[in-house]
């Protein structure tokens, strides 16, 4: 994935979670309230998939953000304004 697409995919996922609610929180609540073991196993597997997708988006963002920001002359504050966590920007080495 090229740097722009990696940055876009991560930020769009952040915005989707803000609009629709966090998938992990929803799954955790369902896990706690489900009395059916088969349903819980499906929820555990769905939760694992969500975590994997989120981790992949984060890793792609970390690999691409600094280069994309430098090429586009985008400052750290712009990422923060979009909701990107500061710790993730640190991992990505996005400068101030």
N, C-alpha and C positions, 0 to 999 in steps of 0.2 A: 504494500500500500504506500502511495506517495505521501510525503509529509503533510500536505494540505488535507488529504483525505483522513489521515490518522487523527489530526487535530480536530477536524470537523466531526468525525464519528464520536470521539470522546465527549466533546462539548454538546453535541446533539443528545447523547445519552444522558448527560447531566440534566439537560433541560426537560427531557421526557420524564425522568424520575421526579423532577420538581413539579411537573404538571400532573402526572398520573399517580404519584406516590412511589415509594421505593419498593421494588419487587421483593427484595430480601425481607423487609419488614412485614410485608403482606404474607409471604410464605412462612415466616417464623410464627406469625399469629395463627395461621391456619394449622401449622404443626402442633402448636400448643392446645388448640381447641378440638382437633380431630380425634374422635374416639376410635376410629377405624384404622387398624394397623396397615392394611393394604394402601389406603389413601395416604397415610403418613410416609410409607416407603416411596410412593410416587412423588410426594412433595419434597422429600429429601433429595431425590434424584433431580427434580426440577430446580431446587435450590443450588445444587452442585453445578448444573449447567449455567445458571445465572451468574454464579461466582466466576466460572471459567470465562464467560463472555466478558464480564466486567474487568477481570484481570487482563485479558488480551487487549481490550480497549485501552486500559491504563498503560500497559507496557508499550503498545504502539505509540501512544501519546508521548510517553517519556522519551522514546527513541527519536521522535520527530519534532517535538515542540521547540526546542532551542534553535534548530536549523531553520524551521519555518518562521519563527519569530524574527530571527536575524534577517532572513531574506525579505520579509514583508515589513520590517521595521516596526514590529508590534512589541510593545513594552509589557512587562509583567503585570502592571496594573490592569491592562485590558483583559488578561486571563482571569485575574481575580474578580473583575467586574462580571465576568461570565459564570462565576461560581467555581472555578477550578481551585481546588484546595492548595494552600500555600506549600504544604509538605510535598505535594506532587510536583509543583513547580521547582522546588528544591531538587527533587530527584532528577528532574529533566534538565537541570542547570539553566533554567530560563533566567537571564539577568534582570536586574531592576531597571 
